Each structure stands twice: as C-alpha cells, then as structure tokens.
C-alpha cells in the first residue's frame, strides 16, 4: 500500500490540537485530514484507513465507544494523549488498537501507523472475502428456497409431475453448487495455513477422466457444447490424491463450460511432455490439458487468475458467478503434488489450462 492511499483521520473536538498533529504528520501522509467527534460519520469512515484519536481530559468514554462502534472493528483506531499523562490502557481496553507515545517522535509514530495500515488492509481483505462468499452462497440458497416453497404446497395441483422432477433437479444442482463453494473455502483455508494433506495412491488416469466427463456431460449438453478426451495409446498410471485431482479437473471443466459460448468445444488431453518443454528435467510426469474455444484470457492476467479472489477484468467474466477461489485451490493442490499449473490463452481465442503430475513408479 503506497502512502498516497494511506488516509489518516485525526479526531478531537479541539481544532488547535488537531492542527498540531496534522502539521506533524502531513509531510509523511499528505492525505491526512482532521475532524471533530460529531463530524465523524460512515461517509467519512469509508474514505479512512486509520483513525488517530487525540485523548484529552474532555474526551468522554461515550464519545469514544460510539466511534468504536461506527468503525465496526474494520478501521484501526490509534489513541494519543494531549497534555498531562492519561491512562491510555483504559482506551485500549475500550476498543483502541494501539497508542502513539507522547512526546511526538515521527519515526516511532510512522512505525506504529504502518502496522495499523497493514491491519486495515487485512481487515479489508477479510471483509471482501466474506462479502464475495456470502454473495455467491446466496444465489443457490435463494433458488433452493424458492423451489421448495412451491413443492411444499401439497394441494397445488397446478404443478405437474414433470415440473416437480425438474424442480428437484434444480434443487439438487444448487445444493451441489453451495456445497462446492463451502468446500473451496475450506480448502483455501487449509492451503493458506499449510494444513492440507494428500493421500497418494497409484491409479489409472483414463477411468478418472471418464468419470468426470460423465458427471459433467449433461451440464455441457445444455449449452450445446461438445466434450472430448484424448489419451496416449499406452495406459497412463499416475501417483496422486485421486479425490483432489478430481477436484482440479472439475474446476477446469466448470470454468471451460462457464466461459465457452453455446456450441463450443472442450477437451481433456493427456500426454507425456515434449522434450523441448521446461518439464524435460522431470520425465516421469504427465501433462494434462483442459482446452476450450471460449472467450480467452488476456496475457497480462495469466498469473493473476491463480491468486485468491482474483478474476479477469473482462466484463464477460463478471457476468458469470464466481468467487475467485477455484483456481487458487487448484494451483495449491497441483503444487502439493510437486507439479505446476499454468494457462496459455489470448482474448477471444480460447484457453488451454495445463498441469503436470507424477507418473506411477
């Protein structure tokens, strides 16, 4: 976070005290502003990264706790004193995140404020994380509730048996979707905390691919998309966690389905890496590719899409539901297998997602 984006609000009812602090910090933080307790509102807080509250003998606990409530623990509050020494520990107990020592020392103050900026960034990231997941979960849950409301009307004879079956299919599909979102959140948390453990076994690749294609075939057929599988003539046995690799292939197929227009083509291709490829130092691996004829991805976003909560800036992507978690999880799983995952793509020219995994020994 760069300084011009670090907005500090200095809060106190005494204008002269505010101006004194503002003059001390303005050289370091040019966007610093001052206001009284009564002037603080949600609109001002929305523009703020850190609140510096000047505590003096006129500051009362009610004013301060109201400010803490308004900040909703999302914006760090730092206290400093004016005049004679005060019990700063009391204000920390009331909700302040830190305090700035008196007399003023720019180096110490800047160090503590930097720590608060980092905390604000983490809190902002957590808030965005909760917002995204909540939004994505609400879609399938609203759909499930709506169709269940219709089905629970026992004496509503306007709903035919065929419609009931269709409703149950939609409910089932949305239940799976909600479960998958929650599973991705759990997987992301485990990866970030290095708690994910894999169960390695040796198994043939072809049955895994066929099972996944059968599972998604109906979903693809609703968009008139064709599916294909291309494997070497000689059977391939791989070493890995079957459940986790199923998850990776599922993520890549769902993305292909989502971002490929009606009538498009998607395929899974497995092959031994070309000796000219970077993997030539590890010949005992297989490269699996999921390729599509979809909207494609700009070159500058090839790395970004594998980061948590990051999605392409293409407006066509944002027309579709998504958390920005799936590819992050897929990348983590492949790396735990000792492989790598990457994409080759260009806008409007489709995408090829590749990943490598070890062969059975």
N, C-alpha and C positions, 0 to 999 in steps of 0.2 A: 504494500500500500504506500503510495507516494504522498509526500507532505501536503500537496495541494488538495488531496482528498481527505485530509485529516481535519475535520471540523470540530473545534472545541467551543463549547458554550460556557462562559463564566457566569455564575449565578450568585447574586446578592442584591439586597434592596438598597444598599448604599452605592450610589453611582461613582463616587470618588474611589472607593475601594475596588470596584470593578475595573475602572480605568487604569488603576495602578497595576493590577495583574495583567490586564490586556496589553499594556505597554511593555511589560516584561517578556511576554510570550509572543508578541506579534511578529518579531523578526524570525522566530522559528516556525510559527504556524500562521501564515498570512490570512487564513480564512477564519481566524478566531473571532468570536462575537460575544457580546455581553447582554444580559437582561436581568430583570428582577424576577422574584418568585412568581408574582402574579402574571408576568408576561409569558411564562413557560406554558406551552400547550402542545398537543400532538403534532401540529403542523411544524412547529419549531424543532421538536424532538426528531422528526423524520429526517431532518437535514443534519442531525448532530451525530458525531462519533463518540465523543466523551463529554461528560458534564463535570466541570470543576466548580464545586460549591464552596464559597468563602463562608466559613463559620465564624460568627462573632457572637457577642453576648445577647444580641437581639434576635438571633436565629432561634426559632422555637421548633420543638420536635414535630408538631403537627404539620408545619410547612414542609419539613424535610421528608416525613413519611409520605405525604401526598406526592412529592416529587419522585420518590422511590416507586410508588405505585404507578405513576404515569409512565415511568421509564420501563416498567414491566420486566425488569431484570435483563433487558436486551441491550441497554446502553449503560456502560460502566459509569459509576459516579465516584469522583475523587473529591475528598474534602481537604481544605487547608484552613488555617486559622488566621485571624487578624487581631492584632493587639495582644493582650495578655494570654498566656498559655491556657488552652482549654482541653477538656477530656475528649480527645479525638477518638479514643477507643469506643466511647459511647456511640458516636455517629457511625462508626464502622459496624457496631452491633445493630444499629437501626437500618442498615442496608447499604452503606458505602462500600465500595470495592477496594479502596486504598486511600492513603492520605499523602499529602505533599508537605515536607517539613518546612518549618519557618526558622531562620530567615531563608529568603529565596536563594536557590542555587540552580542555575539553568541546567547544568549537567545532570544533577540528580532529578530535577523535575522532568526533564526530557526523557530520562531513562524510565521513570515510572509511568509517564504518559504513553511511551512506546509500548510498554507491557499492556496498558489498557486498550490501546488501539488493536493489538493482537487479540485481546479478549473480545473486543467488539466485533472483530472480523469473524472469530469462531462462533460467536453467538448469532451473528447474521447468517453464517453458513448453516447453522443448525435450524434457524427459523425457516430458511429457504427449503431446507431438506424436509422439514415437517410439512410445509405448505405443498410441496410437489407430491409427496407420498399421499397426503390426505386428499388432494385433488384427484389423483389417479385412482385411489380406492373408492372415492365417492361414486364414480361412473358405474362400475359393475354393481355396487351395492344398491344404488338407486334403481337400476334395471331389475335386479333380483326382487327388490321390494315391490316394484310396480306390477310385475307379472304374478307374484304371489298374491297380491291383493285381488287380482282377477280370479285366480284359481281357488281362493278360499271361499268364494261365493258359491256355496253348494247348489243353490237353486237358480243359478244364472244359466238358463238353457240356450242363451244366445251364443255361447262358446261351444264350438263343435269339438269332437274328439280329436280331429286333425289339428285344430288350433291348440288344444291342450298339449298335444305332443310337441308341437312347435314351441310353445311356451316353456315346457320342461327342458327342451334342448337349449334354449336361450339362457335359462336359469343355470343349467349345468355349465355352459360355456363361460358365463360370467363368474361363476363360483371358482372355476379353474383360474380365470384371469386374476381374481382377487387373491387367491392362494399363491399364485406365481409372484405377484407384487410383494407380498409379505415374505416369501421365501428369498427373493432377491435382496430385500432389506436385511434379512438375517445373514445372508451370505456376504453382503457388503461389510456388515459389522464384523463378521468373523475374519474376513480378509484384512480389514484395516487394523485389527488387533492381533493379527497373525495367529488366529486360533483355528483356522480351517485345517482339518486333517483329511487326507485322502486314503482310500482303501484300494491299493494297487492289486490288480489281478491281470492275468493274461486271457484275452478273449478275441474272437474273430471280429473284424470290422464290418463285414457285409451284413450280418444279422442286425447289428446296431443301426446301421443306415436304413435298412428296410423297415425296421420297426418305427423309426422316426418319420419316414416318408408316409407310411400307412397312417400314422397318427395325424398328420397334417394334410393328407390328401383332400379331405372334404373341405377344409378351410381354404385351400388353394383353388379348388374347383368352383367355389362361389364367385371367384374373380376371373374365372376362365383361364387360370394360369396353368401351364404345364410343368411337370416335375420330371427330373431325370437323374439317374445315378450312373456314374462311370467309375469302375474299379479295374485294377490290373487283372489279367487273366489268372495269375497266381494268387491264391488267397492270402490276405494280409491278417496277421495276428498282431495285436497291439498290447502294450503294457500301460495300464492306467486305471483310474477310477471310472467305472462304466457309468455310474449314475451322474457324475459330474460332467463327463464328456457328452452324455446325452443332453444335459442342460446347455452346454456350449453350442452344440449343433441346433438345438431347439431355438436358442436366442438368434442365431444367424438366419435360420429359416423364417422365423417370425418377422425379422426385420426385412428380409427379402420380400416376403408376402406383403408387408405393410407399405413398402416404398416402391413396389413394382406395379405399374398400371395394369388394368384389365387386359387379359390376353397375353401377358408377359411370360417369360420362360425363366425357370430357376433350376439349377442343377447342383448336385454334390459330386465332386471329382476327387478321387484319392490317387496319389502317385508317389513314387519314390522321387525325391528331389533331384533336379538336374545337377550334374557335377559342377556346372558353372554358377550355381546359386550359392549364397553365403553358407547354407547348411552343409556344404560339402565336407566340413570338418567333422560332422556327425552323421555318417552314412546310415546308421541304424535307426533312422526315423522315417516317418511317412508324413507327407504334406497333404492336408485335406483342404479343399477349397469349396466354398459356397458362392456361386456366382449368379447374378441376376441381370435382367435387362431393365432395371429400374431407373430412378431419377439421378443416381450418381452422387458423388461427394466431391466437393472442391478440394484440390490438392492441399491447401493450407489448413484443412480441417482433419486430415488423415490421422494425426496424433491426438487431437483434441477430443474426438468422439470416444476414446477409450478412457477418458477421465470421468470421475464420478459426477453426475448431474450435468454433464456437458452434452449438448446436442448440436447438430449442424444449424447454422443460421439460416439455411434455406427455408423460405416461408412454407414450402410444401411439406417439410418435415414437421413444422409446428401445427399443421392442420391435423396431424395424427396424434393420438395419445402416446405418452411416453414419459418415463422418469429420468432417463439418462443414467440408469444404473446397470442395465443389462450387459453392455459391452465392457464396463469396468469389471463386473463379476467374471465374465468370460475370459478377460485378459488375466485376471488373478488366478483362475483355475488352470489355464494353459501354462502359465509361468511356474505354478507349483508342480506341473508335470515335467519341468525342465525344457519346455518348448517356448515358442513365441507366436504371437498373433499380429497380423498387420492387414492393411487393406490397399488394394490398387483400384483406383476409381477416378473418374472425371465427370463433371456435371453433364447430365443427360446422356451418359454413355454406359450406364450400369456400373455394378461394383463386383469385385472379387475379394472376398474375405478369406485369407489363408491362415492356417495354423499348423504347427508341427507337434507331433507326439512320438514317443519312442516305440519302436517295434519290440515284440516279444523276443527274448533272447533264447 
